[in-house]
């Protein structure tokens, strides 16, 4: 088995031997005496197969893991389990469009945060059926504070890395870690004083998804 780090994904390689490929084309040429303009022989129409994150693929996953609050949020509330619905559309061999909706609740509902994000996923390399990647994006965060009966919609950015493993051409598994930073501020409260809104947190998720 010749498995090594490569700049070419396994699904983009043509696994049909050259001699067999030429024979298939000869048979197709005899069948299609006058092929229409722009039409490729059926035997060669596609040299890629359905696989996670290939160009043109739709990938949906459900992610579950730990959300680690940082800074002032970490001092006031405890870490908790979070959930995320993740969507990725393969644009090219290297780049994909990524979007997600996530939610986590902390300290028995004392603090919760939901997010709706979009960004760029970059496949870094390929090793057999393993794909490490990086991701960067931005979006909206909505933190809610139960004791202050207050919530706000904030803008923020996220940066992370992860790895995916192709289980079958239509199933994949993975893990990722993402740092989130919201552009928060101190908000005045009706009862007087201010409430620090926003902050930073890191999520570590395991994911299972489908490709179609």
C-alpha positions as CSV (number, residue, x, y, z in Angstrom):
1,X,0.0,0.0,0.0
2,X,1.5,3.4,-1.1
3,X,0.0,5.8,1.4
4,X,1.8,9.1,1.8
5,X,1.0,12.8,2.3
6,X,0.0,14.3,-1.1
7,X,-1.3,17.4,-2.7
8,X,-3.7,15.3,-4.8
9,X,-6.7,13.6,-3.1
10,X,-7.2,9.9,-3.7
11,X,-10.6,10.6,-5.2
12,X,-9.2,12.9,-7.8
13,X,-6.8,10.2,-9.2
14,X,-7.8,8.0,-12.1
15,X,-7.4,4.4,-10.8
16,X,-8.2,2.8,-14.2
17,X,-5.0,1.5,-15.9
18,X,-3.9,3.4,-19.0
19,X,-4.3,0.4,-21.3
20,X,-7.8,-0.4,-20.1
21,X,-8.7,3.3,-20.3
22,X,-7.5,3.4,-24.0
23,X,-9.5,0.2,-24.8
24,X,-12.6,1.7,-23.2
25,X,-12.2,4.8,-25.3
26,X,-11.8,2.8,-28.5
27,X,-15.0,0.9,-27.8
28,X,-16.8,4.1,-27.0
29,X,-15.5,5.7,-30.2
30,X,-16.8,2.8,-32.3
31,X,-20.2,3.1,-30.5
32,X,-20.4,6.9,-30.9
33,X,-19.6,7.5,-34.5
34,X,-20.5,11.1,-34.3
35,X,-20.5,12.4,-30.8
36,X,-22.0,15.9,-30.2
37,X,-19.7,18.9,-29.7
38,X,-18.5,19.3,-26.1
39,X,-19.5,15.7,-25.1
40,X,-16.9,13.5,-23.5
41,X,-17.0,9.8,-24.1
42,X,-19.0,8.0,-21.4
43,X,-16.1,6.0,-20.3
44,X,-14.1,9.1,-19.5
45,X,-16.9,11.5,-18.5
46,X,-15.9,11.5,-14.8
47,X,-12.5,10.6,-13.3
48,X,-13.7,11.5,-9.8
49,X,-16.1,9.7,-7.5
50,X,-18.5,10.7,-4.8
51,X,-16.5,11.3,-1.7
52,X,-16.5,13.7,1.3
53,X,-15.6,17.3,0.4
54,X,-14.9,16.7,-3.4
55,X,-15.8,19.6,-5.7
56,X,-19.5,19.9,-6.0
57,X,-20.3,17.7,-3.0
58,X,-22.7,18.6,-0.2
59,X,-21.6,17.6,3.3
60,X,-23.8,17.7,6.4
61,X,-22.7,16.7,9.8
62,X,-23.9,16.7,13.4
63,X,-21.2,17.7,15.9
64,X,-21.1,17.2,19.7
65,X,-18.4,18.1,22.1
66,X,-17.1,20.4,24.9
67,X,-17.3,24.2,24.9
68,X,-14.5,25.8,27.0
69,X,-15.3,29.3,28.2
70,X,-12.4,31.7,28.4
71,X,-11.5,34.9,30.2
72,X,-14.4,36.6,32.1
73,X,-16.9,34.0,30.9
74,X,-14.8,31.2,32.3
75,X,-14.6,32.9,35.7
76,X,-18.4,33.3,35.9
77,X,-19.7,30.2,34.3
78,X,-18.7,26.5,33.9
79,X,-17.8,24.7,30.7
80,X,-20.5,22.5,29.1
81,X,-21.4,20.3,26.2
82,X,-22.3,22.0,23.0
83,X,-24.0,20.9,19.7
84,X,-23.5,22.1,16.2
85,X,-25.1,21.4,12.8
86,X,-22.5,21.8,10.1
87,X,-22.8,22.3,6.3
88,X,-19.9,22.3,3.8
89,X,-20.1,22.6,0.0
90,X,-17.0,21.5,-1.9
91,X,-15.9,24.3,-4.3
92,X,-12.5,22.9,-5.4
93,X,-9.9,20.3,-4.4
94,X,-8.6,22.8,-1.8
95,X,-11.4,25.1,-0.8
96,X,-15.0,24.7,0.5
97,X,-17.7,26.9,1.7
98,X,-18.7,26.2,5.3
99,X,-21.6,27.3,7.5
100,X,-22.9,26.2,10.9
101,X,-25.4,26.7,13.6
102,X,-24.3,25.9,17.2
103,X,-25.7,26.2,20.7
104,X,-24.4,25.5,24.2
105,X,-25.9,26.2,27.7
106,X,-23.7,26.7,30.8
107,X,-24.2,26.8,34.6
108,X,-27.7,25.2,34.4
109,X,-28.9,27.8,32.0
110,X,-27.3,30.8,33.6
111,X,-25.5,31.6,30.4
112,X,-26.1,30.3,26.9
113,X,-24.8,31.2,23.5
114,X,-26.0,30.4,20.0
115,X,-24.1,31.1,16.8
116,X,-24.8,31.3,13.0
117,X,-21.5,31.3,11.2
118,X,-20.0,31.1,7.6
119,X,-16.5,30.7,6.5
120,X,-13.8,29.2,4.3
121,X,-12.5,25.6,4.8
122,X,-9.1,24.8,3.3
123,X,-8.0,21.2,2.8
124,X,-4.3,21.1,3.8
125,X,-3.2,17.7,2.5
126,X,-4.4,14.2,2.0
127,X,-3.1,10.9,3.5
128,X,-5.0,7.9,2.2
129,X,-8.6,8.8,3.3
130,X,-7.6,11.3,6.0
131,X,-8.0,15.1,5.3
132,X,-6.6,17.7,7.8
133,X,-8.0,21.1,7.2
134,X,-8.1,24.7,8.5
135,X,-11.1,26.9,8.8
136,X,-11.7,30.7,9.1
137,X,-14.9,32.7,9.1
138,X,-17.2,35.1,10.8
139,X,-20.8,35.4,11.8
140,X,-23.3,36.2,14.5
141,X,-23.4,35.2,18.2
142,X,-26.3,35.5,20.6
143,X,-25.2,35.3,24.3
144,X,-28.0,35.2,26.9
145,X,-27.7,35.9,30.6
146,X,-30.5,34.5,32.7
147,X,-29.8,36.4,36.0
148,X,-29.7,39.8,34.1
149,X,-32.6,38.8,31.8
150,X,-30.5,40.1,29.0
151,X,-29.4,38.9,25.5
152,X,-27.7,40.5,22.6
153,X,-26.7,39.8,19.0
154,X,-22.9,40.3,18.4
155,X,-20.6,39.9,15.5
156,X,-17.5,37.7,15.8
157,X,-14.8,35.6,14.1
158,X,-13.6,32.1,14.4
159,X,-10.5,30.2,13.5
160,X,-9.8,26.5,13.8
161,X,-8.4,23.2,12.5
162,X,-9.6,19.7,12.3
163,X,-9.3,16.3,10.5
164,X,-11.8,14.2,8.7
165,X,-11.7,10.4,7.9
166,X,-13.7,9.0,5.0
167,X,-15.5,5.9,6.2
168,X,-17.4,5.2,3.0
169,X,-17.9,7.4,-0.1
170,X,-21.0,8.9,1.6
171,X,-20.0,8.8,5.3
172,X,-17.3,10.6,7.2
173,X,-16.1,11.1,10.8
174,X,-14.0,13.8,12.2
175,X,-12.8,16.0,15.1
176,X,-12.1,19.8,15.2
177,X,-11.1,22.5,17.6
178,X,-12.2,26.1,17.0
179,X,-11.5,29.4,18.7
180,X,-14.3,32.0,18.8
181,X,-14.0,35.7,19.6
182,X,-17.1,37.9,19.8
183,X,-16.9,41.6,19.6
184,X,-18.5,42.4,23.0
185,X,-18.8,45.4,25.2
186,X,-20.1,46.6,28.6
187,X,-23.8,47.2,28.3
188,X,-25.7,49.4,30.7
189,X,-28.5,47.7,32.7
190,X,-31.8,49.2,33.8
191,X,-31.1,48.4,37.4
192,X,-27.8,50.3,37.2
193,X,-24.2,49.3,36.5
194,X,-23.0,47.5,33.4
195,X,-23.0,43.9,32.2
196,X,-20.0,42.6,30.2
197,X,-21.5,41.0,27.1
198,X,-19.6,38.7,24.8
199,X,-16.2,37.1,25.2
200,X,-14.1,34.2,23.9
201,X,-14.5,30.5,24.0
202,X,-13.1,27.4,22.4
203,X,-15.1,24.4,21.1
204,X,-13.8,20.8,20.6
205,X,-16.2,18.7,18.6
206,X,-16.5,15.2,17.3
207,X,-18.6,14.9,14.1
208,X,-20.3,12.3,12.0
209,X,-21.7,13.3,8.6
210,X,-23.0,12.3,5.2
211,X,-22.1,13.3,1.7
212,X,-24.4,13.6,-1.3
